[in-house]
Amino acid sequence: MKSEELLKIIYDRRSVRRYERRPIPKDVLNAILEAGRLAPTARNKQPWHFVVVTKPELKRRLIFSSWNSFMEDAGAIIVGCGDSREKWAVVDVAIALENMVIAAEALGLGSCWIGYFEESEVKRALGIPDHLRVVAMIAVGYPAEKPEPPPKKSLDEIVHYETFRREEGKL
């Protein structure tokens, strides 16, 4: 893959909330998970576990915990957990999940981050141990549609070189 192709995948990626109801082949799902496994971590601690949910009854419990009914049609929900005893686990898990999101896009699948959920409900539904924190979930599946890009701020609005600059009347 060329640099331009990778950038196109990143630039074209959208949060998908409508999926075709079809399973993700095991080799495709494993390729996505492998992209997460190979993500960098602080001091190479790899403080993560990922729970892959495909069963409808478990997906319903995750929907209940997050109020995101669109997850029902996703081929899989990947729940990213970090070891709460490790200082940088949340960041490390987020990096791994984003690798998975980019890999899914490269493989023709869509995805959506789910960051708002009742953690205790997710942990109870999936039997996640107390020392692990549920960092986020990602719904993954074959997109039923490609959403239009949302408006984004320009680089001039968000990037500061050397020191933070404030525009008059802002911040």
MOCOR-V92486 format. One record per residue. RES is the residue in one small letter. OMEGA is omega in radians with two decimals (NA if undefined). Layout:
# MOCOR-V92486
res	omega
RES	OMEGA
RES	OMEGA
This chain:
# MOCOR-V92486
res	omega
m	3.12
k	-3.14
s	-3.12
e	3.13
e	3.11
l	3.12
l	3.11
k	3.09
i	-3.14
i	-3.10
y	-3.08
d	-3.07
r	3.11
r	3.01
s	-3.10
v	3.13
r	3.05
r	-3.06
y	2.94
e	3.12
r	3.06
r	-3.09
p	3.06
i	3.11
p	-3.08
k	-3.12
d	3.10
v	3.11
l	3.11
n	3.09
a	3.09
i	3.14
l	3.11
e	3.09
a	3.07
g	-3.12
r	-3.09
l	3.13
a	3.09
p	3.08
t	3.08
a	3.12
r	-3.13
n	-3.11
k	-3.11
q	-3.00
p	-2.97
w	2.95
h	-3.14
f	3.10
v	3.13
v	-3.07
v	3.09
t	-3.10
k	-3.10
p	-3.10
e	3.08
l	3.07
k	3.12
r	3.11
r	3.08
l	3.07
i	3.12
f	-3.09
s	-3.03
s	3.14
w	3.14
n	-3.06
s	-3.13
f	-3.10
m	-3.08
e	-3.09
d	3.13
a	3.12
g	3.14
a	2.97
i	3.12
i	-3.12
v	-3.13
g	-3.11
c	3.11
g	3.12
d	-3.06
s	3.10
r	3.14
e	-3.01
k	-3.02
w	-3.06
a	-3.11
v	3.13
v	-3.12
d	3.13
v	3.13
a	3.10
i	3.14
a	3.14
l	3.11
e	3.01
n	3.13
m	3.12
v	3.13
i	3.10
a	3.12
a	3.12
e	-3.14
a	-3.11
l	3.07
g	3.10
l	3.05
g	-3.14
s	3.06
c	3.05
w	3.00
i	-3.10
g	-3.12
y	-3.11
f	3.07
e	-3.01
e	-3.11
s	3.10
e	3.12
v	-3.13
k	3.13
r	-3.10
a	-3.02
l	3.12
g	-3.11
i	-3.09
p	-3.08
d	-3.06
h	3.10
l	3.07
r	3.06
v	-3.07
v	-3.12
a	3.04
m	2.99
i	2.99
a	-3.11
v	3.10
g	3.12
y	-3.05
p	3.03
a	3.09
e	3.08
k	-3.12
p	3.05
e	3.12
p	3.08
p	3.09
p	3.13
k	3.08
k	3.10
s	3.08
l	3.14
d	-3.12
e	-2.99
i	-3.07
v	3.12
h	3.13
y	3.09
e	3.08
t	3.12
f	3.12
r	3.11
r	3.04
e	-3.12
e	3.11
g	-3.14
k	-3.13
l	NA
